Amino acid sequence: MGQINSFRDLIVYQKAYKISMEIFRLTKTFPKEERYSLVDQIRRSSRSICANLSEAWAKRRYEKVFVNKLTDCLGEEFETETWLKYSLDCEYITEENHTMLMSQYEEVRKMLISMINNPEKFCQ
């Protein structure tokens, strides 16, 4: 693991941020009636993964708080997967996009679980 000076240096943050931006682009094509429901929900949950990671990083002085915030990240990741399934079933995204995003989130999920299980590697 290279030098980590900021939450922005975390590979998991970089991956989650990239995926949330892809979701932002994809949801621009969703029907207008979904703007304040599915679009809002999936954008919020995907962005919350990154936001909670930054909060976890700020609180890494306290291992239990750090793990708690990472658990919030994991919850937001699972929520985003749920919204992606709705997006697929409503035919707003293709099977190809769904598979790609789910594969990327699987990587993020594994990284988050590893961080939760090994907080001492990140805490001060």
GROMACS elastic network, one bead per residue, 0.5 to 0.9 nm:
[ bonds ]
;  ai    aj funct       b0    kb
    1     4     6  0.80765   500
    2     9     6  0.88263   500
    3     9     6  0.80107   500
    4     7     6  0.74714   500
    4     8     6  0.83606   500
    4     9     6  0.54502   500
    4    10     6  0.67836   500
    4   122     6  0.89975   500
    5     8     6  0.81088   500
    5     9     6  0.66104   500
    5    10     6  0.89091   500
    6     9     6  0.53964   500
    6    10     6  0.73552   500
    6    54     6  0.84485   500
    6    57     6  0.75675   500
    6    58     6  0.89490   500
    7    10     6  0.53896   500
    7    11     6  0.88595   500
    7    13     6  0.68083   500
    7    14     6  0.89351   500
    7    53     6  0.69550   500
    7    54     6  0.55305   500
    7    55     6  0.87394   500
    7    56     6  0.85655   500
    7    57     6  0.58186   500
    7    58     6  0.82369   500
    8    11     6  0.78984   500
    8    13     6  0.62213   500
    8    14     6  0.66404   500
    8    54     6  0.78862   500
    9    12     6  0.87101   500
    9    13     6  0.74530   500
    9    14     6  0.73921   500
   10    13     6  0.52235   500
   10    14     6  0.64345   500
   10    15     6  0.87632   500
   11    14     6  0.50223   500
   11    15     6  0.61066   500
   11    16     6  0.84977   500
   11   108     6  0.88948   500
   11   111     6  0.86669   500
   12    15     6  0.51639   500
   12    16     6  0.60365   500
   12    17     6  0.84555   500
   12    50     6  0.87439   500
   12    53     6  0.86697   500
   12   107     6  0.82013   500
   12   108     6  0.57274   500
   12   109     6  0.87442   500
   12   111     6  0.62766   500
   12   112     6  0.73307   500
   13    16     6  0.51386   500
   13    17     6  0.59623   500
   13    18     6  0.85087   500
   13    49     6  0.80929   500
   13    50     6  0.58520   500
   13    53     6  0.67534   500
   13    54     6  0.81817   500
   13   108     6  0.83731   500
   14    17     6  0.51711   500
   14    18     6  0.61758   500
   14    19     6  0.87023   500
   14    50     6  0.84442   500
   15    18     6  0.51592   500
   15    19     6  0.62715   500
   15    20     6  0.86692   500
   15   104     6  0.77387   500
   15   105     6  0.85069   500
   15   107     6  0.84684   500
   15   108     6  0.68857   500
   16    19     6  0.51629   500
   16    20     6  0.61524   500
   16    21     6  0.86870   500
   16    46     6  0.75052   500
   16    47     6  0.80444   500
   16    49     6  0.68131   500
   16    50     6  0.62823   500
   16    77     6  0.89439   500
   16   104     6  0.83620   500
   16   105     6  0.75730   500
   16   108     6  0.65673   500
   17    20     6  0.51174   500
   17    21     6  0.62995   500
   17    22     6  0.87070   500
   17    46     6  0.80933   500
   17    47     6  0.71985   500
   17    49     6  0.82051   500
   17    50     6  0.61861   500
   18    21     6  0.52266   500
   18    22     6  0.63480   500
   18    23     6  0.87688   500
   19    23     6  0.61924   500
   19    24     6  0.85694   500
   19    46     6  0.76600   500
   19   101     6  0.70989   500
   19   104     6  0.74151   500
   19   105     6  0.79044   500
   20    24     6  0.61668   500
   20    25     6  0.87344   500
   20    42     6  0.88333   500
   20    43     6  0.69759   500
   20    45     6  0.87734   500
   20    46     6  0.51377   500
   20    47     6  0.58645   500
   20    49     6  0.87450   500
   20    50     6  0.85803   500
   21    25     6  0.63104   500
   21    26     6  0.86456   500
   21    43     6  0.87653   500
   21    46     6  0.86977   500
   21    47     6  0.85178   500
   22    25     6  0.51171   500
   22    26     6  0.61725   500
   22    27     6  0.85876   500
   22   101     6  0.86316   500
   23    26     6  0.50271   500
   23    27     6  0.59709   500
   23    28     6  0.86391   500
   23    42     6  0.76803   500
   23    43     6  0.68329   500
   23    46     6  0.77503   500
   23   101     6  0.85117   500
   24    27     6  0.53438   500
   24    28     6  0.65625   500
   24    39     6  0.84501   500
   24    42     6  0.86492   500
   24    43     6  0.63368   500
   25    28     6  0.54802   500
   25    29     6  0.77755   500
   26    29     6  0.59813   500
   26    30     6  0.75000   500
   26    92     6  0.86401   500
   26    93     6  0.74933   500
   26    97     6  0.89511   500
   27    30     6  0.51042   500
   27    31     6  0.86576   500
   27    35     6  0.86009   500
   27    38     6  0.88487   500
   27    39     6  0.59698   500
   27    42     6  0.85247   500
   27    43     6  0.81369   500
   27    92     6  0.81378   500
   27    93     6  0.85579   500
   28    31     6  0.84256   500
   28    35     6  0.88593   500
   28    39     6  0.82599   500
   29    32     6  0.85861   500
   29    92     6  0.77327   500
   29    93     6  0.89660   500
   30    33     6  0.83391   500
   30    34     6  0.66368   500
   30    35     6  0.75484   500
   30    38     6  0.88341   500
   30    39     6  0.73271   500
   30    87     6  0.87515   500
   30    92     6  0.59286   500
   30    93     6  0.84294   500
   31    34     6  0.55801   500
   31    35     6  0.71591   500
   31    92     6  0.80542   500
   32    35     6  0.52843   500
   32    36     6  0.84414   500
   33    36     6  0.72696   500
   33    37     6  0.78587   500
   34    37     6  0.51001   500
   34    38     6  0.53283   500
   34    39     6  0.57800   500
   34    40     6  0.79433   500
   35    38     6  0.66708   500
   35    39     6  0.50687   500
   35    40     6  0.61616   500
   36    39     6  0.63424   500
   36    40     6  0.52884   500
   36    41     6  0.79032   500
   37    40     6  0.53396   500
   37    41     6  0.60151   500
   37    42     6  0.86212   500
   38    41     6  0.50628   500
   38    42     6  0.60316   500
   38    43     6  0.83688   500
   38    83     6  0.70026   500
   38    86     6  0.82195   500
   38    87     6  0.78269   500
   39    42     6  0.54730   500
   39    43     6  0.60499   500
   39    44     6  0.84439   500
   39    83     6  0.88423   500
   40    43     6  0.53477   500
   40    44     6  0.60329   500
   40    45     6  0.86345   500
   41    44     6  0.52288   500
   41    45     6  0.61558   500
   41    46     6  0.85472   500
   41    79     6  0.89157   500
   41    80     6  0.81248   500
   41    83     6  0.73734   500
   42    45     6  0.52950   500
   42    46     6  0.60291   500
   42    47     6  0.84308   500
   42    79     6  0.79983   500
   42    80     6  0.56765   500
   42    81     6  0.86796   500
   42    82     6  0.87180   500
   42    83     6  0.56693   500
   42    84     6  0.74096   500
   43    46     6  0.53511   500
   43    47     6  0.60795   500
   43    48     6  0.84473   500
   43    80     6  0.82561   500
   44    47     6  0.52246   500
   44    48     6  0.59362   500
   44    49     6  0.88673   500
   44    76     6  0.88131   500
   44    80     6  0.86300   500
   45    49     6  0.66338   500
   45    75     6  0.88843   500
   45    76     6  0.52001   500
   45    77     6  0.70181   500
   45    78     6  0.88615   500
   45    79     6  0.64756   500
   45    80     6  0.55272   500
   45    83     6  0.88159   500
   46    49     6  0.56235   500
   46    50     6  0.74999   500
   46    76     6  0.67750   500
   46    77     6  0.66868   500
   46    79     6  0.83144   500
   46    80     6  0.57652   500
   47    50     6  0.55024   500
   47    51     6  0.63361   500
   47    52     6  0.87092   500
   47    76     6  0.86095   500
   48    52     6  0.57951   500
   48    53     6  0.82431   500
   48    72     6  0.86694   500
   48    73     6  0.69943   500
   48    76     6  0.63478   500
   48    77     6  0.84036   500
   49    52     6  0.53699   500
   49    53     6  0.62264   500
   49    54     6  0.88257   500
   49    70     6  0.86660   500
   49    72     6  0.77690   500
   49    74     6  0.73362   500
   49    75     6  0.83904   500
   49    76     6  0.57188   500
   49    77     6  0.62735   500
   50    53     6  0.50015   500
   50    54     6  0.62984   500
   50    55     6  0.86874   500
   50    73     6  0.75449   500
   51    54     6  0.52291   500
   51    55     6  0.63448   500
   51    56     6  0.86566   500
   51    73     6  0.82617   500
   52    56     6  0.59732   500
   52    57     6  0.84959   500
   52    69     6  0.59490   500
   52    70     6  0.68691   500
   52    72     6  0.67013   500
   52    73     6  0.55689   500
   52    76     6  0.88557   500
   53    57     6  0.61556   500
   53    58     6  0.86572   500
   53    69     6  0.70712   500
   53    70     6  0.64737   500
   53    72     6  0.87929   500
   53    73     6  0.65514   500
   54    57     6  0.51001   500
   54    58     6  0.63467   500
   54    59     6  0.88043   500
   55    58     6  0.50698   500
   55    59     6  0.63331   500
   55    60     6  0.87065   500
   55    66     6  0.82260   500
   55    69     6  0.69268   500
   55    70     6  0.88976   500
   56    59     6  0.51106   500
   56    60     6  0.60354   500
   56    65     6  0.73510   500
   56    67     6  0.74635   500
   56    68     6  0.79401   500
   56    69     6  0.50751   500
   56    70     6  0.62545   500
   56    73     6  0.89578   500
   57    60     6  0.52147   500
   57    61     6  0.85534   500
   57    66     6  0.70174   500
   57    69     6  0.88118   500
   57   122     6  0.82048   500
   57   123     6  0.83245   500
   58    61     6  0.77575   500
   58    66     6  0.83020   500
   59    62     6  0.60147   500
   59    63     6  0.79449   500
   59    65     6  0.64295   500
   59    66     6  0.56013   500
   59    69     6  0.84609   500
   59   123     6  0.84878   500
   60    63     6  0.58471   500
   60    64     6  0.84942   500
   60    65     6  0.71788   500
   60    67     6  0.84165   500
   60   119     6  0.84175   500
   60   122     6  0.69016   500
   60   124     6  0.63876   500
   61    65     6  0.83488   500
   61    66     6  0.76629   500
   61   123     6  0.56509   500
   61   124     6  0.51745   500
   62    65     6  0.54523   500
   62    66     6  0.61255   500
   62    67     6  0.87436   500
   62   123     6  0.71301   500
   62   124     6  0.79416   500
   63    67     6  0.61777   500
   63    68     6  0.85567   500
   63   119     6  0.64743   500
   63   120     6  0.72958   500
   63   122     6  0.87560   500
   63   123     6  0.60840   500
   63   124     6  0.83612   500
   64    67     6  0.51216   500
   64    68     6  0.60891   500
   64    69     6  0.87192   500
   64   119     6  0.86249   500
   65    69     6  0.62525   500
   65    70     6  0.85860   500
   66    69     6  0.53269   500
   66    70     6  0.62934   500
   66    71     6  0.86696   500
   66   116     6  0.83352   500
   66   119     6  0.74931   500
   66   122     6  0.89638   500
   66   123     6  0.76863   500
   67    71     6  0.60888   500
   67    72     6  0.86458   500
   67   115     6  0.78943   500
   67   116     6  0.54383   500
   67   117     6  0.84178   500
   67   119     6  0.67780   500
   68    71     6  0.50217   500
   68    72     6  0.64183   500
   68    73     6  0.88102   500
   68   116     6  0.84441   500
   69    73     6  0.63820   500
   69    74     6  0.87623   500
   70    74     6  0.63035   500
   70    75     6  0.86553   500
   70   112     6  0.66654   500
   70   113     6  0.83141   500
   70   115     6  0.76544   500
   70   116     6  0.64092   500
   71    75     6  0.62561   500
   71    76     6  0.87003   500
   71   112     6  0.80419   500
   71   113     6  0.83741   500
   71   116     6  0.72308   500
   72    75     6  0.50114   500
   72    76     6  0.62736   500
   72    77     6  0.85923   500
   73    76     6  0.51450   500
   73    77     6  0.61526   500
   73    78     6  0.87443   500
   73   109     6  0.89426   500
   73   112     6  0.75938   500
   74    78     6  0.62921   500
   74    79     6  0.85850   500
   74   108     6  0.88170   500
   74   109     6  0.65974   500
   74   112     6  0.66122   500
   74   113     6  0.77489   500
   75    78     6  0.52107   500
   75    79     6  0.61791   500
   75    80     6  0.86453   500
   76    80     6  0.61039   500
   76    81     6  0.86336   500
   77    80     6  0.51296   500
   77    81     6  0.63913   500
   77    82     6  0.88569   500
   77   105     6  0.72351   500
   77   108     6  0.81318   500
   77   109     6  0.70715   500
   78    81     6  0.50436   500
   78    82     6  0.64430   500
   78    83     6  0.89093   500
   78   105     6  0.88149   500
   78   109     6  0.84161   500
   79    82     6  0.50885   500
   79    83     6  0.64746   500
   79    84     6  0.87059   500
   80    83     6  0.50904   500
   80    84     6  0.61468   500
   80    85     6  0.86853   500
   80   105     6  0.89439   500
   81    85     6  0.63342   500
   81    86     6  0.88052   500
   81   101     6  0.86100   500
   81   102     6  0.69128   500
   81   105     6  0.77999   500
   82    85     6  0.51599   500
   82    86     6  0.64762   500
   82    87     6  0.87030   500
   83    86     6  0.50042   500
   83    87     6  0.61061   500
   83    88     6  0.86259   500
   84    88     6  0.62079   500
   84    89     6  0.86293   500
   84    93     6  0.82659   500
   84    98     6  0.66869   500
   84   101     6  0.82266   500
   84   102     6  0.81197   500
   85    88     6  0.50769   500
   85    89     6  0.61233   500
   85    90     6  0.84759   500
   85    98     6  0.75425   500
   86    89     6  0.50700   500
   86    90     6  0.59261   500
   86    91     6  0.83712   500
   86    92     6  0.85528   500
   87    90     6  0.52559   500
   87    91     6  0.62000   500
   87    92     6  0.51648   500
   87    93     6  0.58281   500
   87    94     6  0.87218   500
   87    98     6  0.83434   500
   88    92     6  0.58781   500
   88    93     6  0.51317   500
   88    94     6  0.63548   500
   88    95     6  0.66700   500
   88    97     6  0.86868   500
   88    98     6  0.65750   500
   89    92     6  0.76378   500
   89    93     6  0.83503   500
   90    93     6  0.79752   500
   91    94     6  0.67876   500
   91    95     6  0.87730   500
   93    96     6  0.81496   500
   93    97     6  0.62447   500
   93    98     6  0.66702   500
   94    97     6  0.51863   500
   94    98     6  0.62040   500
   94    99     6  0.85813   500
   95    98     6  0.50273   500
   95    99     6  0.60446   500
   95   100     6  0.85207   500
   96    99     6  0.52114   500
   96   100     6  0.61530   500
   96   101     6  0.86363   500
   97   100     6  0.51162   500
   97   101     6  0.60945   500
   97   102     6  0.84676   500
   98   101     6  0.52604   500
   98   102     6  0.60148   500
   98   103     6  0.84690   500
   99   102     6  0.51766   500
   99   103     6  0.60505   500
   99   104     6  0.86162   500
  100   103     6  0.51949   500
  100   104     6  0.63085   500
  100   105     6  0.87033   500
  101   104     6  0.50675   500
  101   105     6  0.61164   500
  101   106     6  0.85353   500
  102   106     6  0.60642   500
  102   107     6  0.87927   500
  103   106     6  0.50555   500
  103   107     6  0.67120   500
  103   108     6  0.89708   500
  104   107     6  0.53000   500
  104   108     6  0.65555   500
  104   109     6  0.87694   500
  105   109     6  0.59325   500
  105   110     6  0.84816   500
  106   109     6  0.50398   500
  106   110     6  0.62041   500
  106   111     6  0.86565   500
  107   110     6  0.52329   500
  107   111     6  0.62924   500
  107   112     6  0.86883   500
  108   111     6  0.51404   500
  108   112     6  0.61610   500
  108   113     6  0.86281   500
  109   112     6  0.51080   500
  109   113     6  0.61404   500
  109   114     6  0.85483   500
  110   113     6  0.51396   500
  110   114     6  0.61344   500
  110   115     6  0.86533   500
  111   114     6  0.50446   500
  111   115     6  0.62187   500
  111   116     6  0.86253   500
  112   115     6  0.50588   500
  112   116     6  0.61360   500
  112   117     6  0.85703   500
  113   117     6  0.60868   500
  113   118     6  0.84985   500
  114   117     6  0.50771   500
  114   118     6  0.59990   500
  114   119     6  0.82713   500
  115   118     6  0.50313   500
  115   119     6  0.54303   500
  115   120     6  0.86350   500
  115   121     6  0.78711   500
  115   122     6  0.77783   500
  116   119     6  0.56396   500
  117   120     6  0.88301   500
  118   121     6  0.60191   500
  118   122     6  0.79088   500
  119   122     6  0.54809   500
  119   123     6  0.60442   500
  120   123     6  0.51422   500
  120   124     6  0.76763   500
  121   124     6  0.84596   500
